[in-house]
Structures are given as C-alpha cells and as structure tokens.
Amino acid sequence: MQVGVSDDSAPEVEANFQVTADGVAKGGATVKVGQVKSIDANIAGALRVRLEVDASKCDIHLGLIDAVVVPAS
C-alpha cells in the first residue's frame, strides 16, 4: 500500500503509519507533505490487521492510496 499526507498541509507536517497484524508490527513509514511512501507488510495468517497513524504533531488529512492484499503463495 502507499500512504501520504494531504498536499495542502503545512510544510512541517509529518505522520507515522504503522501496519500491525494481531498486535505485532509488520511495517511502517514516516511521511511528510509531498511524499508518498510504500509499506509492504507480510500479514499472512493474521486475523486482525490494522493501519495505525500517529499524527500527533499536527491536524492533517491523511491518505491511503492503492491498498492491495495479495494472497501468500
């Protein structure tokens, strides 16, 4: 999946995205204005998957772009 911060946010804005599966961190990214970052996370066998965002540094709009779950081979 790709994550980002709204382009109309203040230049100093950043957000920390974290993917967890059954309470275990599986991947993450810190994103600033104008950036889009990919998060690849192996969630095979997980019952509960969460995308958590720490945006405590600001009041912003966040985006989840192109989230895809691919079956394990």
N, CA, C and O of each residue as an XYZ file, in Angstrom:
292
protein
N       0.840     -1.166      0.000
C       0.000      0.000      0.000
C       0.884      1.227      0.000
O       2.056      1.169      0.372
N       0.312      2.326     -0.417
C       1.017      3.596     -0.377
C       0.262      4.549      0.537
O      -0.968      4.539      0.587
N       1.008      5.366      1.253
C       0.417      6.321      2.188
C       0.991      7.703      1.925
O       2.093      7.847      1.395
N       0.216      8.724      2.308
C       0.675     10.088      2.113
C      -0.067     11.056      3.004
O      -1.005     10.687      3.711
N       0.371     12.307      2.960
C      -0.232     13.404      3.712
C      -0.792     14.393      2.696
O      -0.183     14.620      1.650
N      -1.931     14.972      2.993
C      -2.579     15.922      2.091
C      -1.616     17.037      1.671
O      -0.902     17.595      2.505
N      -1.601     17.356      0.374
C      -0.707     18.390     -0.158
C      -0.993     19.780      0.391
O      -0.124     20.651      0.336
N      -2.189     20.006      0.916
C      -2.497     21.336      1.438
C      -2.173     21.480      2.928
O      -2.587     22.449      3.564
N      -1.435     20.521      3.479
C      -0.987     20.605      4.878
C       0.226     21.528      4.987
O       0.887     21.816      3.989
N       0.509     21.982      6.191
C       1.685     22.833      6.432
C       2.969     22.066      6.107
O       3.010     20.846      6.269
N       4.021     22.759      5.650
C       5.262     22.103      5.226
C       5.938     21.253      6.302
O       6.632     20.292      5.971
N       5.753     21.582      7.573
C       6.428     20.837      8.648
C       5.672     19.582      9.089
O       6.143     18.856      9.963
N       4.519     19.323      8.500
C       3.677     18.194      8.894
C       4.326     16.864      8.528
O       4.905     16.718      7.451
N       4.222     15.887      9.445
C       4.609     14.516      9.143
C       3.706     13.572      9.918
O       3.159     13.928     10.962
N       3.559     12.362      9.392
C       2.732     11.353     10.038
C       3.457     10.019      9.985
O       4.133      9.710      9.003
N       3.314      9.230     11.041
C       3.931      7.915     11.117
C       2.842      6.855     10.964
O       1.952      6.746     11.808
N       2.914      6.077      9.887
C       1.971      4.998      9.617
C       2.589      3.676     10.071
O       3.778      3.440      9.854
N       1.792      2.822     10.695
C       2.272      1.522     11.181
C       1.223      0.456     10.862
O       0.047      0.625     11.185
N       1.646     -0.639     10.230
C       0.764     -1.781      9.981
C       1.029     -2.816     11.059
O       2.175     -3.195     11.302
N      -0.049     -3.277     11.712
C       0.079     -4.346     12.698
C      -0.822     -5.505     12.297
O      -1.885     -5.311     11.708
N      -0.381     -6.702     12.624
C      -1.166     -7.912     12.401
C      -1.222     -8.670     13.720
O      -0.197     -9.099     14.248
N      -2.425     -8.828     14.240
C      -2.619     -9.476     15.545
C      -1.749     -8.835     16.618
O      -1.206     -9.523     17.483
N      -1.620     -7.509     16.556
C      -0.887     -6.751     17.564
C       0.613     -6.682     17.374
O       1.311     -6.097     18.203
N       1.129     -7.270     16.295
C       2.573     -7.284     16.028
C       2.877     -6.342     14.861
O       2.247     -6.432     13.808
N       3.846     -5.438     15.052
C       4.237     -4.507     13.990
C       4.796     -5.277     12.801
O       5.658     -6.142     12.958
N       4.297     -4.953     11.609
C       4.724     -5.644     10.393
C       5.361     -4.722      9.367
O       5.962     -5.200      8.405
N       5.245     -3.422      9.548
C       5.838     -2.480      8.608
C       5.334     -1.087      8.892
O       4.343     -0.901      9.599
N       6.023     -0.109      8.335
C       5.593      1.261      8.571
C       6.386      2.248      7.747
O       7.340      1.888      7.057
N       5.970      3.511      7.832
C       6.650      4.588      7.118
C       6.300      5.916      7.767
O       5.192      6.105      8.269
N       7.263      6.835      7.749
C       7.022      8.214      8.158
C       6.965      9.053      6.892
O       7.857      8.983      6.047
N       5.907      9.846      6.768
C       5.646     10.584      5.536
C       5.496     12.069      5.839
O       4.856     12.457      6.816
N       6.098     12.894      4.984
C       5.966     14.351      5.077
C       5.136     14.848      3.895
O       4.850     14.097      2.963
N       4.758     16.108      3.947
C       3.972     16.709      2.872
C       4.701     16.536      1.544
O       5.912     16.741      1.460
N       3.955     16.158      0.510
C       4.529     15.979     -0.816
C       5.134     14.615     -1.058
O       5.580     14.332     -2.170
N       5.161     13.759     -0.045
C       5.727     12.421     -0.191
C       4.616     11.377     -0.265
O       3.545     11.539      0.320
N       4.896     10.321     -0.988
C       4.094      9.107     -0.969
C       5.086      7.983     -0.736
O       6.083      7.878     -1.451
N       4.824      7.137      0.261
C       5.723      6.024      0.552
C       4.951      4.715      0.539
O       3.770      4.662      0.880
N       5.648      3.667      0.139
C       5.059      2.329      0.127
C       5.315      1.627      1.446
O       6.364      1.801      2.066
N       4.342      0.831      1.865
C       4.510     -0.050      3.019
C       4.197     -1.460      2.542
O       3.079     -1.741      2.113
N       5.174     -2.335      2.617
C       4.976     -3.748      2.314
C       4.997     -4.495      3.630
O       5.971     -4.410      4.379
N       3.931     -5.230      3.920
C       3.823     -5.923      5.200
C       3.316     -7.340      4.969
O       2.299     -7.542      4.304
N       4.023     -8.314      5.516
C       3.583     -9.707      5.435
C       2.559     -9.942      6.541
O       2.899     -9.980      7.723
N       1.307    -10.099      6.137
C       0.228    -10.302      7.110
C      -0.361    -11.707      6.998
O      -1.492    -11.952      7.418
N       0.410    -12.617      6.433
C      -0.061    -13.996      6.249
C      -0.487    -14.603      7.581
O       0.235    -14.515      8.575
N      -1.661    -15.216      7.591
C      -2.160    -15.903      8.771
C      -2.765    -14.999      9.831
O      -3.218    -15.486     10.867
N      -2.781    -13.708      9.595
C      -3.286    -12.770     10.610
C      -4.815    -12.758     10.629
O      -5.467    -12.869      9.591
N      -5.364    -12.623     11.823
C      -6.808    -12.492     11.986
C      -7.227    -11.022     11.942
O      -8.236    -10.678     11.328
N      -6.447    -10.160     12.596
C      -6.768     -8.730     12.668
C      -5.601     -7.901     12.133
O      -4.473     -8.009     12.614
N      -5.890     -7.083     11.142
C      -4.877     -6.213     10.537
C      -5.324     -4.769     10.747
O      -6.484     -4.421     10.525
N      -4.375     -3.938     11.181
C      -4.689     -2.525     11.440
C      -3.672     -1.623     10.763
O      -2.487     -1.949     10.691
N      -4.139     -0.494     10.273
C      -3.267      0.587      9.830
C      -3.432      1.685     10.860
O      -4.494      2.301     10.953
N      -2.385      1.934     11.633
C      -2.422      2.936     12.694
C      -1.610      4.146     12.254
O      -0.586      4.009     11.584
N      -2.075      5.330     12.635
C      -1.405      6.565     12.245
C      -1.183      7.434     13.467
O      -2.120      7.730     14.209
N       0.069      7.845     13.674
C       0.385      8.816     14.716
C       0.553     10.162     14.023
O       1.583     10.442     13.409
N      -0.466     10.972     14.134
C      -0.432     12.311     13.538
C      -0.506     13.347     14.647
O      -1.118     14.403     14.484
N       0.119     13.039     15.773
C       0.017     13.898     16.954
C       0.711     15.247     16.780
O       0.478     16.167     17.565
N       1.554     15.373     15.767
C       2.290     16.616     15.563
C       1.476     17.675     14.832
O       1.940     18.801     14.651
N       0.252     17.315     14.409
C      -0.490     18.272     13.606
C      -1.932     17.837     13.398
O      -2.342     16.743     13.786
N      -2.687     18.733     12.770
C      -4.059     18.452     12.364
C      -4.046     18.355     10.844
O      -4.001     19.375     10.156
N      -4.086     17.137     10.319
C      -3.885     16.933      8.887
C      -4.900     15.963      8.316
O      -5.632     15.297      9.049
N      -4.931     15.896      6.995
C      -5.702     14.891      6.280
C      -4.714     13.859      5.748
O      -3.720     14.207      5.111
N      -4.996     12.595      6.015
C      -4.103     11.518      5.602
C      -4.738     10.740      4.470
O      -5.959     10.733      4.312
N      -3.894     10.082      3.680
C      -4.420      9.312      2.563
C      -3.863      7.912      2.506
O      -2.671      7.692      2.721
N      -4.736      6.967      2.215
C      -4.340      5.590      1.947
C      -4.547      5.392      0.457
O      -5.664      5.520     -0.044
N      -3.478      5.083     -0.244
C      -3.513      5.043     -1.692
C      -3.177      3.636     -2.161
O      -2.133      3.095     -1.794
N      -4.039      3.040     -2.961
C      -3.703      1.798     -3.639
C      -3.380      0.659     -2.673
O      -2.365     -0.018     -2.839
N      -4.223      0.439     -1.675
C      -4.004     -0.679     -0.745
C      -4.391     -1.983     -1.436
O      -5.493     -2.101     -1.972
N      -3.494     -2.953     -1.423
C      -3.727     -4.238     -2.073
C      -3.291     -5.350     -1.136
O      -2.191     -5.318     -0.584
N      -4.174     -6.343     -0.959
C      -3.810     -7.538     -0.199
C      -3.626     -8.659     -1.204
O      -4.529     -8.956     -1.987
N      -2.447     -9.286     -1.182
C      -2.112    -10.343     -2.125
C      -2.017    -11.655     -1.363
O      -1.316    -11.722     -0.354
N      -2.710    -12.710     -1.821
C      -2.626    -13.999     -1.130
C      -1.196    -14.530     -1.119
O      -0.452    -14.365     -2.086
N      -0.823    -15.169     -0.012
C       0.511    -15.773      0.090
C       0.605    -16.933     -0.891
O      -0.365    -17.657     -1.110
N       1.769    -17.096     -1.469
C       1.936    -18.190     -2.432
C       2.517    -19.413     -1.779
O       2.724    -20.429     -2.444
